[in-house]
Amino acid sequence: MGGPVRLKDVELKLISELMRNSRRSDRDLAKAIGVSQPTVSRLIKKLEKEGFIKEYTIIPDFCKLGYEILALTFFNLEREPNAEEIEKEREIFRSPQNSLLEVVMLERGIGLGYHGVIVSFHKDYQSYLKLRERVAQLDFWELSDIESFLISLVDENRYLPLTFASLAKHLLTLKRKEGTGDD
């Protein structure tokens, strides 16, 4: 796979601006990063083709959509699933016919003594408990351990809710610290 690909300054600025607000016109983006509108259009197509831009989306107010809880559920498995089982997992978690639709991410990794995480949104605590119950019933998973960290989306005194605007700012800071211009 290799390490991260180094982007030109203008490409990084464009990605940063799109992360802040992907609904902006190419003309507005061009003004913000100091290039022409055709340059922005060309760069966007290039970044999409190269996989730097995977999708355009919004971050809604999940509480207003009826979700009260964001759950980070960490787990360990007795054994690593094989390719067929991983495909079965994808089908289960992506299928519109199942009731695991509140799951937005399922990934393997390491940390806190766990090797996997599920990120999910829930209308209430009972919905969260049902998800845990269903996950524990996946016969091919062979769970050895499962723990969750629940975040209330109803709390009005939240610390720093999910947004990509701060990450967009940080990307530009990293580029400046590298001390490089266009590569």
Backbone as CSV, one residue per row, in Angstrom:
resi,resn,N_x,N_y,N_z,CA_x,CA_y,CA_z,C_x,C_y,C_z
1,MET,0.804,-1.188,0.000,0.000,0.000,0.000,0.854,1.263,0.000
2,GLY,1.911,1.306,0.750,2.780,2.465,0.795,2.267,3.524,1.744
3,GLY,3.053,4.588,1.863,2.694,5.691,2.740,1.753,6.661,2.055
4,PRO,1.431,7.746,2.744,0.528,8.733,2.172,1.168,9.435,0.978
5,VAL,0.339,9.766,0.000,0.795,10.491,-1.175,0.829,11.969,-0.824
6,ARG,1.877,12.640,-1.218,1.983,14.068,-0.928,1.211,14.861,-1.969
7,LEU,0.341,15.711,-1.480,-0.463,16.548,-2.355,0.203,17.898,-2.553
8,LYS,-0.062,18.495,-3.697,0.376,19.869,-3.921,-0.405,20.769,-2.978
9,ASP,0.177,21.901,-2.662,-0.455,22.854,-1.757,-1.885,23.193,-2.173
10,VAL,-2.094,23.468,-3.443,-3.410,23.851,-3.926,-4.406,22.696,-3.780
11,GLU,-3.958,21.468,-3.970,-4.840,20.308,-3.809,-5.253,20.143,-2.348
12,LEU,-4.311,20.321,-1.450,-4.607,20.221,-0.025,-5.565,21.331,0.407
13,LYS,-5.347,22.535,-0.104,-6.255,23.638,0.213,-7.663,23.339,-0.288
14,LEU,-7.765,22.775,-1.484,-9.069,22.439,-2.051,-9.777,21.374,-1.213
15,ILE,-9.072,20.330,-0.854,-9.672,19.282,-0.008,-10.119,19.876,1.320
16,SER,-9.297,20.731,1.890,-9.634,21.375,3.158,-10.923,22.196,3.024
17,GLU,-11.016,22.978,1.963,-12.222,23.785,1.745,-13.453,22.906,1.529
18,LEU,-13.297,21.815,0.787,-14.424,20.897,0.572,-14.848,20.223,1.871
19,MET,-13.886,19.926,2.746,-14.227,19.319,4.038,-15.025,20.298,4.895
20,ARG,-14.728,21.563,4.769,-15.466,22.580,5.528,-16.894,22.710,5.025
21,ASN,-17.051,22.656,3.673,-18.384,22.780,3.092,-18.327,22.298,1.648
22,SER,-18.802,21.097,1.392,-18.721,20.520,0.050,-19.826,21.019,-0.886
23,ARG,-20.697,21.877,-0.408,-21.780,22.397,-1.240,-21.383,23.672,-1.980
24,ARG,-20.201,24.169,-1.721,-19.769,25.423,-2.345,-19.549,25.236,-3.847
25,SER,-19.789,26.285,-4.592,-19.582,26.235,-6.038,-18.090,26.229,-6.353
26,ASP,-17.760,25.751,-7.544,-16.358,25.767,-7.974,-15.829,27.199,-7.992
27,ARG,-16.675,28.140,-8.364,-16.272,29.553,-8.394,-15.902,30.037,-6.985
28,ASP,-16.740,29.699,-6.007,-16.474,30.105,-4.620,-15.205,29.424,-4.093
29,LEU,-15.035,28.150,-4.425,-13.827,27.428,-3.997,-12.581,28.042,-4.629
30,ALA,-12.678,28.412,-5.903,-11.545,29.027,-6.599,-11.128,30.321,-5.912
31,LYS,-12.103,31.128,-5.549,-11.824,32.391,-4.852,-11.143,32.119,-3.504
32,ALA,-11.622,31.105,-2.789,-11.083,30.793,-1.455,-9.632,30.315,-1.503
33,ILE,-9.256,29.590,-2.573,-7.890,29.039,-2.617,-6.975,29.786,-3.594
34,GLY,-7.524,30.790,-4.267,-6.697,31.644,-5.104,-6.309,31.079,-6.461
35,VAL,-7.220,30.331,-7.093,-6.983,29.805,-8.439,-8.230,30.064,-9.275
36,SER,-8.196,29.701,-10.557,-9.347,29.895,-11.431,-10.393,28.800,-11.211
37,GLN,-11.632,29.083,-11.628,-12.710,28.105,-11.514,-12.434,26.861,-12.355
38,PRO,-11.912,26.992,-13.602,-11.589,25.779,-14.358,-10.519,24.914,-13.672
39,THR,-9.576,25.569,-12.983,-8.549,24.814,-12.245,-9.195,24.003,-11.130
40,VAL,-10.135,24.605,-10.412,-10.835,23.896,-9.333,-11.591,22.706,-9.914
41,SER,-12.324,22.914,-11.009,-13.096,21.828,-11.632,-12.177,20.679,-12.041
42,ARG,-11.044,21.021,-12.649,-10.078,20.006,-13.093,-9.491,19.267,-11.890
43,LEU,-9.123,20.010,-10.837,-8.536,19.386,-9.640,-9.529,18.462,-8.940
44,ILE,-10.782,18.878,-8.870,-11.796,18.034,-8.221,-11.915,16.708,-8.964
45,LYS,-12.015,16.756,-10.283,-12.106,15.515,-11.075,-10.880,14.640,-10.843
46,LYS,-9.697,15.255,-10.822,-8.447,14.519,-10.604,-8.438,13.865,-9.219
47,LEU,-8.819,14.625,-8.189,-8.809,14.101,-6.823,-9.850,12.995,-6.632
48,GLU,-10.984,13.112,-7.319,-11.992,12.050,-7.278,-11.442,10.793,-7.955
49,LYS,-10.869,10.950,-9.128,-10.337,9.819,-9.891,-9.235,9.096,-9.118
50,GLU,-8.372,9.855,-8.424,-7.263,9.276,-7.673,-7.691,8.744,-6.306
51,GLY,-8.961,8.943,-5.936,-9.474,8.391,-4.684,-9.247,9.254,-3.451
52,PHE,-8.765,10.482,-3.624,-8.613,11.373,-2.467,-9.973,11.849,-1.978
53,ILE,-10.905,12.012,-2.888,-12.279,12.385,-2.541,-13.135,11.151,-2.797
54,LYS,-13.656,10.574,-1.715,-14.442,9.350,-1.832,-15.930,9.621,-1.973
55,GLU,-16.430,10.651,-1.274,-17.848,10.978,-1.351,-18.074,12.375,-0.818
56,TYR,-19.236,12.905,-1.141,-19.656,14.203,-0.619,-20.843,13.935,0.289
57,THR,-20.814,14.521,1.455,-21.883,14.245,2.397,-22.062,15.428,3.348
58,ILE,-22.999,15.294,4.243,-23.239,16.296,5.277,-23.093,15.627,6.633
59,ILE,-22.976,16.413,7.656,-23.045,15.893,9.021,-24.276,16.539,9.638
60,PRO,-25.360,15.778,9.738,-26.603,16.345,10.275,-26.575,16.426,11.798
61,ASP,-27.593,17.039,12.332,-27.801,17.024,13.774,-28.515,15.698,14.057
62,PHE,-27.762,14.702,14.504,-28.307,13.357,14.697,-29.434,13.344,15.727
63,CYS,-29.353,14.183,16.730,-30.396,14.248,17.748,-31.725,14.686,17.120
64,LYS,-31.679,15.673,16.235,-32.908,16.136,15.569,-33.477,15.063,14.652
65,LEU,-32.633,14.142,14.213,-33.100,13.030,13.381,-33.650,11.875,14.222
66,GLY,-33.607,12.028,15.539,-34.197,11.019,16.413,-33.212,10.081,17.083
67,TYR,-31.918,10.336,16.942,-30.922,9.481,17.600,-30.487,10.115,18.915
68,GLU,-30.497,9.325,19.977,-30.094,9.808,21.294,-28.684,9.376,21.683
69,ILE,-28.198,8.303,21.075,-26.927,7.702,21.510,-26.018,7.419,20.317
70,LEU,-24.749,7.737,20.493,-23.691,7.291,19.589,-22.886,6.279,20.389
71,ALA,-22.748,5.065,19.868,-22.043,4.002,20.591,-20.753,3.624,19.876
72,LEU,-19.691,3.525,20.639,-18.424,2.964,20.174,-18.306,1.627,20.882
73,THR,-18.481,0.554,20.151,-18.486,-0.785,20.740,-17.217,-1.511,20.324
74,PHE,-16.392,-1.813,21.299,-15.106,-2.472,21.063,-15.258,-3.960,21.308
75,PHE,-14.572,-4.776,20.495,-14.729,-6.217,20.646,-13.448,-6.949,20.286
76,ASN,-13.367,-8.179,20.782,-12.315,-9.122,20.403,-12.991,-10.381,19.891
77,LEU,-12.338,-11.029,18.949,-12.824,-12.287,18.414,-11.856,-13.394,18.807
78,GLU,-12.386,-14.592,18.976,-11.543,-15.742,19.310,-10.552,-16.041,18.191
79,ARG,-10.996,-15.777,16.955,-10.125,-16.023,15.800,-10.447,-14.991,14.730
80,GLU,-9.517,-14.791,13.846,-9.681,-13.852,12.731,-10.635,-14.460,11.700
81,PRO,-11.637,-13.708,11.226,-12.548,-14.268,10.219,-11.835,-14.469,8.877
82,ASN,-12.280,-15.474,8.126,-11.717,-15.711,6.802,-12.430,-14.801,5.788
83,ALA,-11.975,-14.815,4.539,-12.516,-13.931,3.497,-14.017,-14.119,3.305
84,GLU,-14.480,-15.365,3.338,-15.901,-15.654,3.164,-16.720,-15.066,4.320
85,GLU,-16.212,-15.198,5.542,-16.916,-14.659,6.711,-16.927,-13.126,6.693
86,ILE,-15.840,-12.524,6.234,-15.793,-11.057,6.132,-16.845,-10.586,5.132
87,GLU,-16.981,-11.284,4.032,-18.000,-10.919,3.043,-19.395,-11.088,3.634
88,LYS,-19.593,-12.141,4.432,-20.882,-12.367,5.098,-21.164,-11.211,6.074
89,GLU,-20.131,-10.752,6.800,-20.283,-9.598,7.706,-20.748,-8.376,6.926
90,ARG,-20.098,-8.112,5.806,-20.461,-6.950,4.986,-21.922,-7.034,4.564
91,GLU,-22.350,-8.210,4.130,-23.744,-8.393,3.709,-24.701,-8.109,4.860
92,ILE,-24.395,-8.642,6.016,-25.262,-8.463,7.181,-25.358,-6.996,7.570
93,PHE,-24.223,-6.310,7.632,-24.225,-4.935,8.095,-24.673,-3.926,7.037
94,ARG,-24.632,-4.297,5.762,-25.045,-3.375,4.698,-26.450,-3.641,4.166
95,SER,-26.965,-4.813,4.392,-28.249,-5.203,3.824,-29.397,-4.352,4.368
96,PRO,-30.210,-3.762,3.465,-31.350,-2.971,3.941,-32.425,-3.830,4.595
97,GLN,-32.359,-5.155,4.404,-33.356,-6.039,4.994,-33.092,-6.330,6.476
98,ASN,-31.876,-6.077,6.937,-31.595,-6.395,8.341,-31.869,-5.207,9.229
99,SER,-31.813,-5.418,10.495,-32.106,-4.335,11.433,-30.830,-3.801,12.084
100,LEU,-29.680,-3.939,11.401,-28.428,-3.376,11.914,-28.110,-2.069,11.182
101,LEU,-29.116,-1.412,10.676,-28.909,-0.222,9.859,-28.293,0.935,10.626
102,GLU,-28.359,0.909,11.947,-27.783,2.005,12.716,-26.257,1.944,12.763
103,VAL,-25.659,0.874,12.265,-24.202,0.734,12.233,-23.653,1.561,11.080
104,VAL,-22.720,2.462,11.383,-22.125,3.290,10.332,-20.682,2.896,10.038
105,MET,-20.068,2.134,10.940,-18.703,1.685,10.699,-18.429,0.409,11.477
106,LEU,-17.751,-0.525,10.824,-17.291,-1.766,11.440,-15.879,-1.973,10.920
107,GLU,-14.895,-1.925,11.817,-13.499,-2.028,11.393,-12.674,-2.815,12.394
108,ARG,-11.603,-3.388,11.874,-10.607,-4.022,12.731,-9.501,-3.016,13.009
109,GLY,-8.811,-3.197,14.110,-7.713,-2.314,14.490,-7.141,-2.809,15.806
110,ILE,-6.394,-1.963,16.487,-5.876,-2.325,17.806,-5.925,-1.117,18.724
111,GLY,-6.110,-1.381,19.994,-6.110,-0.333,20.995,-7.035,-0.668,22.141
112,LEU,-6.659,-0.232,23.323,-7.451,-0.454,24.539,-7.674,-1.935,24.814
113,GLY,-6.830,-2.776,24.225,-6.959,-4.213,24.430,-7.987,-4.868,23.525
114,TYR,-8.478,-4.149,22.508,-9.479,-4.682,21.593,-8.928,-4.693,20.171
115,HIS,-9.588,-5.475,19.315,-9.136,-5.605,17.930,-10.192,-5.211,16.904
116,GLY,-11.311,-4.666,17.358,-12.350,-4.239,16.442,-13.256,-3.211,17.091
117,VAL,-13.945,-2.445,16.243,-14.865,-1.424,16.749,-16.072,-1.332,15.826
118,ILE,-17.215,-1.090,16.429,-18.453,-0.803,15.711,-18.877,0.591,16.152
119,VAL,-19.146,1.459,15.193,-19.680,2.791,15.495,-21.137,2.763,15.054
120,SER,-22.033,3.118,15.972,-23.459,3.034,15.654,-24.247,4.146,16.336
121,PHE,-25.376,4.506,15.719,-26.296,5.499,16.261,-27.559,4.776,16.698
122,HIS,-28.165,5.248,17.799,-29.353,4.574,18.347,-30.410,5.572,18.769
123,LYS,-31.656,5.188,18.511,-32.787,6.042,18.891,-32.963,6.090,20.407
124,ASP,-32.554,4.994,21.084,-32.640,4.944,22.540,-31.755,3.808,23.051
125,TYR,-31.713,3.656,24.360,-30.853,2.646,24.973,-31.284,1.228,24.586
126,GLN,-32.585,1.013,24.451,-33.085,-0.312,24.060,-32.576,-0.696,22.671
127,SER,-32.527,0.265,21.772,-32.007,0.021,20.421,-30.539,-0.399,20.493
128,TYR,-29.773,0.263,21.351,-28.370,-0.097,21.540,-28.248,-1.532,22.078
129,LEU,-29.069,-1.872,23.080,-29.022,-3.220,23.657,-29.367,-4.281,22.613
130,LYS,-30.321,-3.981,21.739,-30.680,-4.918,20.669,-29.511,-5.146,19.721
131,LEU,-28.784,-4.083,19.398,-27.628,-4.244,18.523,-26.600,-5.159,19.175
132,ARG,-26.300,-4.936,20.441,-25.317,-5.788,21.140,-25.763,-7.234,21.145
133,GLU,-27.037,-7.431,21.372,-27.600,-8.781,21.392,-27.439,-9.450,20.020
134,ARG,-27.769,-8.728,18.963,-27.654,-9.284,17.607,-26.204,-9.569,17.245
135,VAL,-25.298,-8.662,17.624,-23.874,-8.877,17.326,-23.374,-10.131,18.041
136,ALA,-23.797,-10.317,19.285,-23.375,-11.496,20.050,-23.912,-12.787,19.431
137,GLN,-24.998,-12.688,18.657,-25.594,-13.871,18.043,-25.007,-14.233,16.681
138,LEU,-24.094,-13.411,16.163,-23.453,-13.739,14.886,-22.564,-14.951,15.115
139,ASP,-23.018,-16.124,14.688,-22.360,-17.387,15.024,-20.905,-17.472,14.579
140,PHE,-20.554,-16.901,13.467,-19.186,-17.016,12.979,-18.232,-16.025,13.641
141,TRP,-18.758,-15.115,14.463,-17.890,-14.117,15.096,-17.095,-14.665,16.262
142,GLU,-17.662,-15.534,17.053,-16.990,-16.088,18.235,-16.377,-14.979,19.090
143,LEU,-17.242,-14.104,19.598,-16.803,-12.987,20.438,-16.160,-13.483,21.726
144,SER,-15.048,-12.890,22.091,-14.440,-13.227,23.371,-14.616,-12.081,24.360
145,ASP,-14.863,-10.881,23.862,-14.978,-9.716,24.731,-15.694,-8.610,23.972
146,ILE,-16.551,-7.853,24.666,-17.248,-6.733,24.038,-17.527,-5.670,25.097
147,GLU,-17.183,-4.431,24.802,-17.407,-3.299,25.705,-17.829,-2.099,24.868
148,SER,-18.568,-1.169,25.471,-19.013,0.005,24.726,-18.778,1.289,25.489
149,PHE,-18.627,2.349,24.722,-18.582,3.714,25.243,-19.746,4.425,24.584
150,LEU,-20.704,4.898,25.403,-21.913,5.524,24.889,-21.832,7.036,25.042
151,ILE,-22.208,7.744,23.981,-22.189,9.206,23.988,-23.623,9.690,23.819
152,SER,-24.078,10.534,24.748,-25.420,11.103,24.646,-25.416,12.209,23.603
153,LEU,-26.306,12.103,22.642,-26.446,13.143,21.633,-27.472,14.186,22.053
154,VAL,-28.138,13.930,23.176,-29.164,14.824,23.685,-28.540,15.919,24.554
155,ASP,-27.425,15.645,25.183,-26.750,16.577,26.082,-26.409,17.874,25.358
156,GLU,-26.928,18.974,25.853,-26.668,20.269,25.215,-25.295,20.826,25.564
157,ASN,-24.629,20.285,26.554,-23.306,20.757,26.961,-22.216,19.835,26.448
158,ARG,-22.299,19.480,25.163,-21.308,18.585,24.570,-19.998,19.328,24.404
159,TYR,-18.907,18.583,24.426,-17.580,19.186,24.363,-17.239,19.715,22.976
160,LEU,-17.108,18.819,22.029,-16.755,19.189,20.663,-17.389,18.152,19.739
161,PRO,-18.587,18.437,19.223,-19.276,17.449,18.397,-18.539,17.157,17.095
162,LEU,-18.934,16.066,16.452,-18.325,15.616,15.214,-18.422,16.676,14.126
163,THR,-17.271,17.021,13.554,-17.190,17.936,12.421,-15.870,17.685,11.717
164,PHE,-15.804,18.038,10.454,-14.550,17.896,9.734,-13.867,19.245,9.525
165,ALA,-14.509,20.332,9.928,-13.923,21.659,9.748,-12.601,21.788,10.512
166,SER,-12.541,21.272,11.725,-11.291,21.375,12.491,-10.196,20.497,11.891
167,LEU,-10.563,19.334,11.335,-9.583,18.484,10.667,-9.068,19.168,9.398
168,ALA,-9.950,19.848,8.688,-9.554,20.576,7.481,-8.509,21.632,7.818
169,LYS,-8.730,22.346,8.894,-7.775,23.361,9.352,-6.441,22.716,9.705
170,HIS,-6.514,21.581,10.391,-5.314,20.868,10.832,-4.476,20.394,9.642
171,LEU,-5.120,19.931,8.581,-4.398,19.487,7.387,-3.518,20.603,6.835
172,LEU,-4.049,21.813,6.803,-3.276,22.945,6.293,-2.120,23.289,7.230
173,THR,-2.330,23.132,8.522,-1.277,23.380,9.509,-0.126,22.404,9.310
174,LEU,-0.451,21.125,9.080,0.586,20.113,8.852,1.415,20.447,7.630
175,LYS,0.763,20.899,6.582,1.466,21.231,5.341,2.450,22.376,5.606
176,ARG,2.018,23.373,6.379,2.904,24.503,6.689,4.092,24.051,7.523
177,LYS,3.862,23.128,8.456,4.943,22.633,9.319,5.992,21.848,8.522
178,GLU,5.522,21.165,7.449,6.469,20.441,6.598,7.430,21.408,5.908
179,GLY,6.955,22.647,5.722,7.790,23.648,5.094,7.983,23.446,3.615
180,THR,7.026,22.723,2.991,7.150,22.499,1.548,6.063,23.235,0.833
181,GLY,6.341,23.596,-0.363,5.334,24.222,-1.224,4.797,23.162,-2.149
182,ASP,4.589,23.548,-3.371,4.093,22.594,-4.376,5.158,21.575,-4.681
183,ASP,4.762,20.308,-4.706,5.698,19.217,-5.026,5.630,18.879,-6.485
